């Protein structure tokens, strides 16, 4: 197995490995170490089946719980992130977030495998939240120390949300908005990574709908200030996709977002999530 860090040390490409075959415990251990260090791992040129994707995911934990999006036929834990060539609905997930942060125990990681990749556009952006915290101005950090954010899926997944009933008729993804999206969950804005102990910012405005014990207007102003900082270009890595490429990322360390730029072309990827690490429940 060969590991090649991306310039700047955020993200790494893994080669000389075959993900269509079972991996040894030693290789899985080395991959976990690399994942925790680089936060985003890229595996090019693997003609993976859905069985392969599921097997790989389970090396790193149980499957996460994926609400609001129906799994593909015949699978319980794989969803299709897809867009038809003639689709006109807004790009799915074209805003910064960390997956399912509104859950009590959000997924530790996400695996995304490229099946149909357009010849242009469709990049995924990642923002390193360890760097964002470490380089944060002291005045802003003092405002966030010990503060809990209120996370909710209501903005995107409530029936009247961004991906609600009005959106469904124009979208190829099987998104199922519901009143379950109104549930709220609190998480610290600054928290230690449950496996490494390294502090990072967790989540951002969007899935965060307010600040606990703070006036709504004041809380949203603070979240806007945080968002402007944590998504700065200096903290980002732009990933360009190819077919038969797997990418896994650490939701406890990074934000991510989709981008467009491929109008007239189809795009399809299969996605799984890795459930919270055994100590995540105590860390949130």
C-alpha positions as CSV (number, residue, x, y, z in Angstrom):
1,X,0.0,0.0,0.0
2,X,1.3,3.4,-1.0
3,X,0.1,6.7,0.6
4,X,0.7,10.0,-1.2
5,X,-0.4,13.1,0.8
6,X,-1.9,15.9,-1.2
7,X,0.0,19.2,-1.3
8,X,-0.4,21.0,2.0
9,X,-1.0,17.8,3.9
10,X,-4.8,17.7,3.7
11,X,-6.1,14.6,2.0
12,X,-4.0,11.6,0.7
13,X,-4.2,9.2,-2.3
14,X,-3.9,5.5,-1.5
15,X,-2.6,3.2,-4.3
16,X,-1.1,-0.3,-4.6
17,X,-4.2,-1.8,-2.9
18,X,-7.2,-3.8,-4.2
19,X,-10.5,-2.9,-2.7
20,X,-12.4,-5.6,-4.6
21,X,-10.8,-8.2,-2.3
22,X,-10.8,-8.6,1.5
23,X,-8.2,-6.5,3.4
24,X,-6.0,-7.8,6.2
25,X,-6.3,-6.4,9.7
26,X,-2.8,-4.8,9.3
27,X,-3.9,-3.0,6.2
28,X,-7.2,-1.8,7.8
29,X,-5.2,-0.5,10.8
30,X,-2.8,1.4,8.5
31,X,-5.8,2.9,6.6
32,X,-7.4,4.0,9.8
33,X,-4.2,5.7,10.9
34,X,-3.9,7.5,7.6
35,X,-7.6,8.5,7.7
36,X,-7.2,10.1,11.1
37,X,-4.1,11.9,10.0
38,X,-5.2,13.1,6.5
39,X,-9.0,13.2,7.1
40,X,-9.8,12.5,3.4
41,X,-8.5,9.3,1.7
42,X,-8.8,8.9,-2.1
43,X,-8.7,5.4,-3.7
44,X,-8.5,5.6,-7.6
45,X,-9.2,2.9,-10.1
46,X,-11.2,0.3,-8.2
47,X,-14.1,-1.4,-10.1
48,X,-16.0,-1.9,-6.8
49,X,-19.4,-3.7,-6.6
50,X,-21.9,-2.7,-3.9
51,X,-20.8,-5.8,-2.0
52,X,-17.2,-4.4,-2.1
53,X,-18.4,-1.0,-0.9
54,X,-20.3,-2.4,2.0
55,X,-17.4,-4.7,3.0
56,X,-15.0,-1.8,3.0
57,X,-17.3,0.4,5.1
58,X,-17.6,-2.3,7.8
59,X,-13.9,-2.4,8.3
60,X,-14.2,1.0,10.0
61,X,-17.4,0.6,12.0
62,X,-21.1,-0.4,11.7
63,X,-23.3,1.3,9.1
64,X,-24.6,4.7,10.0
65,X,-28.3,5.5,10.1
66,X,-29.2,7.4,6.9
67,X,-32.5,9.2,7.3
68,X,-34.6,11.1,4.7
69,X,-33.0,9.4,1.6
70,X,-34.2,6.0,0.5
71,X,-31.5,3.3,-0.1
72,X,-31.1,1.7,-3.5
73,X,-33.1,-1.4,-4.4
74,X,-31.8,-4.5,-2.6
75,X,-29.6,-2.7,-0.1
76,X,-30.3,-1.2,3.3
77,X,-27.2,1.0,3.7
78,X,-26.3,2.4,0.3
79,X,-27.9,5.5,-1.1
80,X,-27.5,6.9,-4.7
81,X,-26.3,10.5,-4.9
82,X,-27.4,11.1,-8.4
83,X,-28.5,13.7,-10.9
84,X,-30.0,13.1,-14.4
85,X,-28.5,14.9,-17.4
86,X,-31.7,16.9,-17.9
87,X,-32.4,17.6,-14.2
88,X,-33.1,21.2,-13.3
89,X,-33.5,21.0,-9.5
90,X,-30.8,22.7,-7.4
91,X,-27.6,20.7,-6.9
92,X,-28.0,18.3,-4.0
93,X,-25.8,19.2,-1.0
94,X,-24.4,22.3,-2.6
95,X,-23.8,23.9,0.8
96,X,-21.2,23.3,3.6
97,X,-22.1,20.6,6.1
98,X,-21.0,17.5,8.0
99,X,-23.2,14.5,7.4
100,X,-26.2,14.1,9.6
101,X,-24.9,16.3,12.5
102,X,-28.5,16.6,13.7
103,X,-28.4,13.1,15.0
104,X,-27.6,12.2,18.6
105,X,-24.7,10.1,17.4
106,X,-23.8,11.4,13.9
107,X,-21.7,9.2,11.5
108,X,-18.0,9.2,12.1
109,X,-17.3,8.9,8.4
110,X,-18.7,8.7,4.9
111,X,-17.7,6.6,1.9
112,X,-18.6,7.8,-1.6
113,X,-17.9,5.8,-4.8
114,X,-17.9,7.3,-8.3
115,X,-20.0,5.4,-10.9
116,X,-21.1,7.9,-13.5
117,X,-18.8,11.0,-13.5
118,X,-19.4,13.9,-15.8
119,X,-16.4,15.2,-18.0
120,X,-16.5,18.5,-16.2
121,X,-17.7,20.0,-12.9
122,X,-19.1,18.0,-10.0
123,X,-16.1,18.5,-7.7
124,X,-16.4,18.0,-3.9
125,X,-15.0,20.6,-1.6
126,X,-13.6,19.7,1.9
127,X,-12.7,22.2,4.7
128,X,-10.3,21.1,7.4
129,X,-11.9,22.1,10.7
130,X,-8.8,21.4,12.8
131,X,-6.9,24.0,10.8
132,X,-9.9,26.4,11.0
133,X,-9.9,26.2,14.8
134,X,-6.1,26.3,15.2
135,X,-5.9,29.5,13.1
136,X,-9.0,31.1,14.5
137,X,-8.7,34.6,15.9
138,X,-8.7,34.5,19.7
139,X,-11.7,36.9,20.0
140,X,-13.9,34.5,17.9
141,X,-12.7,31.4,19.7
142,X,-13.5,33.0,23.1
143,X,-17.1,33.5,21.9
144,X,-17.3,29.8,21.0
145,X,-15.6,28.1,24.0
146,X,-18.1,25.9,25.9
147,X,-21.0,26.8,23.6
148,X,-23.4,24.2,22.3
149,X,-25.1,24.5,18.9
150,X,-28.6,23.4,18.1
151,X,-28.6,21.0,15.2
152,X,-31.8,20.2,13.2
153,X,-32.7,18.8,9.7
154,X,-35.7,21.0,9.4
155,X,-34.2,23.5,6.9
156,X,-33.4,20.8,4.2
157,X,-35.7,17.8,5.1
158,X,-38.9,19.1,6.7
159,X,-41.9,18.8,4.4
160,X,-41.7,22.5,3.5
161,X,-37.9,22.4,3.5
162,X,-35.4,22.8,0.7
163,X,-35.8,19.1,-0.3
164,X,-39.4,18.9,0.7
165,X,-42.6,18.1,-1.2
166,X,-42.2,20.9,-3.8
167,X,-38.7,19.8,-4.6
168,X,-39.3,16.0,-4.9
169,X,-41.1,16.1,-8.3
170,X,-38.1,17.6,-10.1
171,X,-35.4,15.4,-8.5
172,X,-34.0,12.0,-9.5
173,X,-32.8,11.2,-5.9
174,X,-35.3,9.5,-3.7
175,X,-35.5,12.0,-0.9
176,X,-38.3,11.5,1.6
177,X,-38.9,14.7,3.7
178,X,-40.8,14.2,7.0
179,X,-41.7,15.8,10.3
180,X,-38.9,13.8,11.9
181,X,-36.7,16.6,10.6
182,X,-38.0,18.9,13.3
183,X,-36.1,17.1,16.1
184,X,-33.3,19.1,17.6
185,X,-30.0,17.9,19.0
186,X,-27.2,19.8,20.8
187,X,-23.5,19.4,20.2
188,X,-20.5,21.5,21.3
189,X,-19.1,23.8,18.6
190,X,-15.6,23.1,19.7
191,X,-14.9,19.5,20.6
192,X,-12.1,17.0,20.8
193,X,-11.9,14.3,18.2
194,X,-12.9,11.0,20.0
195,X,-10.1,9.0,18.5
196,X,-7.2,11.5,18.3
197,X,-8.1,14.1,21.0
198,X,-7.4,16.9,18.5
199,X,-9.9,19.7,18.8
200,X,-11.9,20.9,15.8
201,X,-15.0,22.9,15.0
202,X,-18.0,20.7,14.6
203,X,-20.7,21.5,12.1
204,X,-21.9,24.8,10.6
205,X,-24.9,26.9,9.9
206,X,-27.5,25.0,7.8
207,X,-27.8,21.9,10.0
208,X,-27.1,24.3,12.9
209,X,-30.2,26.4,13.5
210,X,-29.3,28.3,16.7
211,X,-27.1,28.5,19.7
212,X,-28.2,27.0,23.0
213,X,-29.3,29.6,25.7
214,X,-28.7,32.5,23.3
215,X,-31.1,34.9,21.6
216,X,-31.9,33.7,18.1
217,X,-30.7,36.8,16.3
218,X,-27.5,36.9,18.4
219,X,-26.9,33.2,17.8
220,X,-27.4,33.4,14.1
221,X,-25.0,36.4,13.9
222,X,-22.4,34.3,15.7
223,X,-23.0,31.4,13.4
224,X,-22.6,33.6,10.3
225,X,-19.3,34.9,11.7
226,X,-18.1,31.3,12.3
227,X,-19.2,30.2,8.9
228,X,-17.3,33.0,7.1
229,X,-14.2,31.8,9.0
230,X,-14.4,28.0,8.9
231,X,-15.0,27.8,5.1
232,X,-12.1,30.1,4.1
233,X,-10.3,28.9,1.0
234,X,-7.1,28.4,2.9
235,X,-8.7,25.5,4.8
236,X,-10.1,23.8,1.7
237,X,-9.2,20.9,-0.6
238,X,-11.0,20.6,-3.9
239,X,-11.5,17.0,-5.0
240,X,-11.9,16.1,-8.7
241,X,-13.7,12.8,-9.3
242,X,-13.1,9.9,-11.7
243,X,-15.1,6.8,-12.4
244,X,-14.3,3.8,-10.1
245,X,-12.9,6.1,-7.4
246,X,-13.7,5.8,-3.7
247,X,-13.3,8.6,-1.3
248,X,-13.8,8.3,2.5
249,X,-13.7,11.3,4.8
250,X,-13.9,11.9,8.6
251,X,-17.0,13.9,9.5
252,X,-15.5,14.7,12.8
253,X,-12.7,16.6,11.1
254,X,-14.0,18.2,7.9
255,X,-16.9,20.0,6.4
256,X,-17.8,19.1,2.7
257,X,-20.0,20.4,0.0
258,X,-21.0,19.4,-3.6
259,X,-20.5,21.7,-6.6
260,X,-22.2,22.0,-10.0
261,X,-20.9,22.9,-13.4
262,X,-22.0,19.7,-15.2
263,X,-25.3,20.7,-16.7
264,X,-26.4,18.3,-19.5
265,X,-24.4,15.4,-18.0
266,X,-25.6,12.7,-15.6
267,X,-23.7,12.0,-12.3
268,X,-24.1,9.0,-10.0
269,X,-22.3,7.9,-6.9
270,X,-23.1,5.3,-4.2
271,X,-22.7,6.3,-0.6
272,X,-22.5,4.7,2.8
273,X,-21.9,6.1,6.2
274,X,-19.8,4.8,9.1
275,X,-21.5,4.8,12.4
276,X,-20.1,6.8,15.4
277,X,-17.0,5.4,16.9
278,X,-17.7,3.7,20.3
279,X,-16.6,6.7,22.3
280,X,-18.4,9.3,20.1
281,X,-21.5,9.2,22.3
282,X,-19.6,10.4,25.3
283,X,-17.7,13.1,23.4
284,X,-20.7,14.8,21.9
